[in-house]
Amino acid sequence: MSILDQNISLKEDLVARNNDDGTVVIMRMDESSLFYKIEGVSTEVWKGLNKGMSLKEIFAQIKTQYDVEDEQLLSDITKFIKDLESRELIAN
């Protein structure tokens, strides 16, 4: 099963702020004081997840915005999702 077929949702205890420079800062609203800064394609994936989009929809949207090979985009999305999982920022 491709990562694009997984149902991913953001944890409810997160707040994200869009910065003027295009980066996004994610904060966990608990005693951990976690701050996580993302940029590039990761911000597009995060924004899509925040809107409730599926990874397939996010992949298709990014393909229309950027000149990127499918394999590279899939690799970038996979790496980002695995990073979010390791930080316990998403549920699937």
N, C-alpha and C positions, 0 to 999 in steps of 0.2 A: 504494500500500500504506500503510495506517495504521500509525502508530508502535506501536499496540497489537498488531500482527501480528508485530513484530520479536522475535527471541529475544535477550534481554539477560542477560548474566551479569556478576557482579562480578569484578574482577581479584583474583587470589589473594593479592597482597601487601598487602591492606588489613585494618585492624582498626577496629572501630567500638565506641563506648561510648555507651550510653543514659544521658542525664543526668536528674536528678530533675525538671528543668523541662520535660521533654518533647522537648528537642533531642537530636540525635545528633551526635557528633564522630567524623569519619572520619580515620584516620591511615594514611598509606602507610608501610610498613615497609622503607624504603630510606634512602639518604643524603640525600634531598630534604627530609626533615622536614616533609612536607606535612600540614597540619591543615585540615579542611574541616568547618564547622559547618552543619547543616541543621535546619530546623524546619517545622512545619505539615504540609501534605499531603506534602511531600518526605520527611518521616520515615516516613510510611506506605508510600510507594513503596519507599524504601530497605529497610525491614523486610521487605516482601514479596519484593523481589529477593533479600535475604539468606536467605529461606526457600525460594528456588528457584521462586517463583510467576511466572507469565507476567504481562505487562502487562495482558492482558485480565482475568485473575483479580484483579489488584490494583485495576484500575478498578472492577470489580464490587463488590469488598469496600469500597472507599472510598465508593461510591454508597450502600451500606447504612448507613454510619456518619455521613455528612454530608449536609446538604441543599444540594446543589450541582448546577448545570446541567451536562449532559453536555459542552457545548462548553467551558465554563470548566474543568472537570476535565481534559478532553483537552488543552487549552492548557497547564495547569499541569504535567501529566505530561510533555508534549512538551518544554517549556522545561527542566524538571529533567533529563530524559534527555540533551538536547543539552548541558547544562552538564556532566554527568558525562562525556559523550564528549569534550568539549573538554579536560577535566582528565585524560583517559585513566584513568578509574576503572572503566570498564565495557568489556566486549567484546560485540560482536554479530555 
